[in-house]
Amino acid sequence: MMTTTLPPALRRAVLAAVLAASSSLALADPLAYRVEIDTSAFSGAGFLDFAFIAGNSPAPGASAVLSNFSGAFGALESQEGSVSGSLPSTLTFGNSGAYNDWFHNVTLGGKFGFNIVFGGDFLNTAGNAGTTFGVGLLDATATSYLGNANGNLLQFELTPLNGGLPASITGNSYASIASISAVPEASEWMMLTGGLALIAFALRRRQPAIPA
């Protein structure tokens, strides 16, 4: 049987390419995110407002699934449009209604968080209108915004295929108390872990043998 041994320099280059490819996959165009909101600067009762709203013209179908909630959530205050589920389990938003909203009572003073996964026809269906997912924080009277006096703490813009442009998801935070981080999918983690394992294997083979 014929075996081929790659020169060390070439082997390192191949491993570096595998790691770079897996890392770029883990960071490119994620569909899943983690949202964190720190309300430690406030106290008393308040409200978190989750809204999923399509553009003025017909927008391709889109969904937002929220899960892994953390924080001091109280009772549901109101629900409108295409929203189903419950807290602290899972909420599923659709964009078929004119206004799809979940308005929930919270106790301020701590941290809130949740995971969000986007999907739907907008990923592979052309259209001129997108869908916006936003989260706002309001005071006990539900009339004044907290963290960002102008409105939402953060927003995601879901843009469908348009001509030669692919669909995209853009997340923006408008307040220092809110953060957004990408959550790589399981397959992407596996590729990244595989690249690291290959490098570890190569490093072990390079170690000199210790005589008995």
VMD Tcl script that draws the C-alpha trace (Angstrom):
set ca {
  {0.00 0.00 0.00}
  {1.39 3.41 -0.94}
  {1.30 6.17 1.64}
  {1.86 9.86 1.06}
  {3.33 12.16 3.68}
  {2.75 15.87 3.21}
  {5.62 18.20 4.02}
  {5.14 19.88 7.42}
  {4.70 23.34 5.88}
  {2.00 22.12 3.49}
  {0.26 20.14 6.23}
  {0.10 23.24 8.42}
  {-1.30 25.27 5.52}
  {-4.04 22.69 4.90}
  {-5.00 22.64 8.57}
  {-5.05 26.43 8.70}
  {-7.34 26.51 5.67}
  {-9.73 24.02 7.28}
  {-9.85 26.08 10.48}
  {-10.38 29.34 8.58}
  {-13.18 27.84 6.51}
  {-14.99 26.44 9.53}
  {-14.59 29.71 11.43}
  {-16.04 31.74 8.57}
  {-19.00 29.38 8.33}
  {-19.66 29.81 12.02}
  {-19.81 33.59 11.67}
  {-21.46 34.13 8.29}
  {-25.15 35.06 8.04}
  {-26.43 33.38 11.21}
  {-30.15 32.79 11.68}
  {-29.97 32.39 15.47}
  {-29.12 35.08 18.01}
  {-28.95 35.68 21.75}
  {-30.44 38.91 23.06}
  {-29.54 40.31 26.49}
  {-31.21 43.32 28.17}
  {-29.84 44.78 31.42}
  {-32.46 46.74 33.39}
  {-30.33 47.21 36.54}
  {-30.55 51.00 36.10}
  {-34.33 50.84 36.64}
  {-36.67 49.54 39.32}
  {-40.29 48.65 39.82}
  {-42.68 47.31 37.22}
  {-42.32 47.66 33.47}
  {-43.12 46.03 30.18}
  {-41.21 44.32 27.37}
  {-42.84 44.77 23.99}
  {-42.01 42.21 21.26}
  {-43.27 43.17 17.78}
  {-42.89 41.47 14.38}
  {-44.15 43.72 11.59}
  {-44.00 43.32 7.80}
  {-43.46 46.22 5.38}
  {-46.23 48.21 3.69}
  {-46.33 46.11 0.50}
  {-46.85 42.32 0.65}
  {-43.75 40.80 2.25}
  {-42.60 37.18 1.84}
  {-43.43 34.98 4.81}
  {-41.12 35.15 7.82}
  {-41.08 33.72 11.32}
  {-39.32 34.45 14.60}
  {-39.12 31.79 17.33}
  {-38.11 32.98 20.81}
  {-36.94 30.56 23.51}
  {-34.57 30.12 26.49}
  {-36.01 33.10 28.35}
  {-34.37 34.39 31.50}
  {-35.40 37.20 33.83}
  {-38.26 38.26 36.09}
  {-41.25 37.94 33.76}
  {-44.72 38.50 35.18}
  {-48.09 37.89 33.57}
  {-48.96 38.45 29.91}
  {-50.50 41.87 29.42}
  {-51.68 41.64 25.81}
  {-51.28 39.65 22.60}
  {-52.19 40.65 19.06}
  {-51.87 39.15 15.58}
  {-49.89 36.09 14.57}
  {-48.24 35.14 17.87}
  {-48.53 31.86 19.76}
  {-46.90 30.16 22.74}
  {-46.18 31.22 26.29}
  {-43.42 32.47 28.55}
  {-40.99 31.23 29.76}
  {-41.34 28.45 27.18}
  {-41.48 29.47 23.49}
  {-43.06 32.27 21.47}
  {-43.60 31.93 17.72}
  {-44.22 35.03 15.62}
  {-45.49 35.14 12.05}
  {-45.73 38.20 9.80}
  {-49.14 37.50 8.26}
  {-50.95 40.03 10.45}
  {-50.76 43.78 10.13}
  {-49.43 43.99 13.68}
  {-48.02 40.97 15.53}
  {-47.22 41.89 19.11}
  {-46.58 40.34 22.54}
  {-46.69 42.81 25.48}
  {-45.43 41.32 28.75}
  {-45.19 42.59 32.33}
  {-41.72 42.42 33.92}
  {-40.02 43.39 37.17}
  {-37.17 45.79 36.42}
  {-33.77 45.76 38.12}
  {-32.25 42.61 36.65}
  {-31.20 41.05 33.37}
  {-33.46 39.57 30.70}
  {-32.46 37.33 27.84}
  {-33.77 35.07 25.12}
  {-32.70 33.22 21.98}
  {-34.29 34.06 18.65}
  {-34.25 32.02 15.44}
  {-35.49 33.47 12.13}
  {-36.83 31.52 9.17}
  {-39.47 31.51 6.45}
  {-40.03 32.13 2.76}
  {-38.12 35.43 2.76}
  {-34.88 33.44 2.63}
  {-35.59 32.13 -0.89}
  {-38.52 34.20 -2.19}
  {-38.05 37.53 -3.96}
  {-39.86 40.58 -2.63}
  {-39.68 44.33 -2.19}
  {-40.74 44.49 1.47}
  {-39.03 43.05 4.49}
  {-40.08 42.36 8.07}
  {-38.87 44.02 11.28}
  {-38.57 42.37 14.70}
  {-38.20 44.88 17.53}
  {-38.04 44.86 21.32}
  {-38.98 47.89 23.42}
  {-38.84 48.47 27.18}
  {-41.53 50.64 28.78}
  {-42.24 51.98 32.25}
  {-45.10 50.96 34.56}
  {-47.51 53.30 32.81}
  {-46.68 51.75 29.42}
  {-46.40 55.26 27.98}
  {-42.66 56.05 28.21}
  {-39.77 54.09 26.70}
  {-36.80 53.17 28.89}
  {-33.24 52.75 27.65}
  {-34.05 54.48 24.36}
  {-36.50 57.36 24.61}
  {-37.16 57.13 20.87}
  {-38.45 53.56 20.87}
  {-37.02 50.05 20.54}
  {-33.91 48.91 22.33}
  {-33.00 46.73 19.36}
  {-34.28 45.67 15.95}
  {-33.69 42.96 13.37}
  {-34.36 43.75 9.71}
  {-35.26 40.70 7.58}
  {-34.72 41.54 3.92}
  {-35.91 39.07 1.25}
  {-34.26 38.22 -2.05}
  {-34.23 41.25 -4.32}
  {-32.84 40.92 -7.83}
  {-29.29 39.64 -7.54}
  {-29.06 40.40 -3.82}
  {-29.47 37.48 -1.39}
  {-31.76 37.57 1.61}
  {-30.22 39.05 4.74}
  {-30.74 39.56 8.47}
  {-29.36 42.67 10.14}
  {-29.48 43.22 13.89}
  {-28.92 46.62 15.54}
  {-28.93 47.76 19.15}
  {-30.04 51.31 19.91}
  {-29.28 51.30 23.64}
  {-26.29 50.46 25.81}
  {-28.45 48.17 27.94}
  {-29.19 45.81 25.02}
  {-26.81 43.45 23.23}
  {-27.08 41.02 20.32}
  {-24.76 38.07 19.72}
  {-24.83 35.40 17.02}
  {-25.46 31.78 18.01}
  {-23.75 29.34 15.60}
  {-25.81 26.36 14.50}
  {-24.85 22.84 15.61}
  {-23.39 21.91 12.20}
  {-21.17 24.99 12.25}
  {-19.88 24.13 15.72}
  {-19.08 20.62 14.49}
  {-17.00 21.97 11.59}
  {-15.14 24.37 13.87}
  {-14.47 21.61 16.40}
  {-13.28 19.32 13.59}
  {-10.74 21.90 12.45}
  {-9.40 22.31 15.98}
  {-9.17 18.52 16.39}
  {-7.10 18.22 13.21}
  {-4.66 20.83 14.45}
  {-4.38 19.10 17.83}
  {-3.69 15.78 16.07}
  {-0.96 17.34 13.92}
  {0.69 18.95 16.94}
  {0.76 15.62 18.78}
  {2.46 13.93 15.83}
  {5.11 16.62 15.78}
  {6.09 16.02 19.41}
  {9.39 14.06 19.68}
  {9.20 10.59 21.16}
  {10.47 10.28 24.75}
  {12.80 7.30 25.16}
  {11.81 4.76 27.79}
}
mol new
graphics top color blue
foreach p $ca { graphics top sphere $p radius 0.5 }
foreach p [lrange $ca 0 end-1] q [lrange $ca 1 end] { graphics top cylinder $p $q radius 0.2 }
display resetview
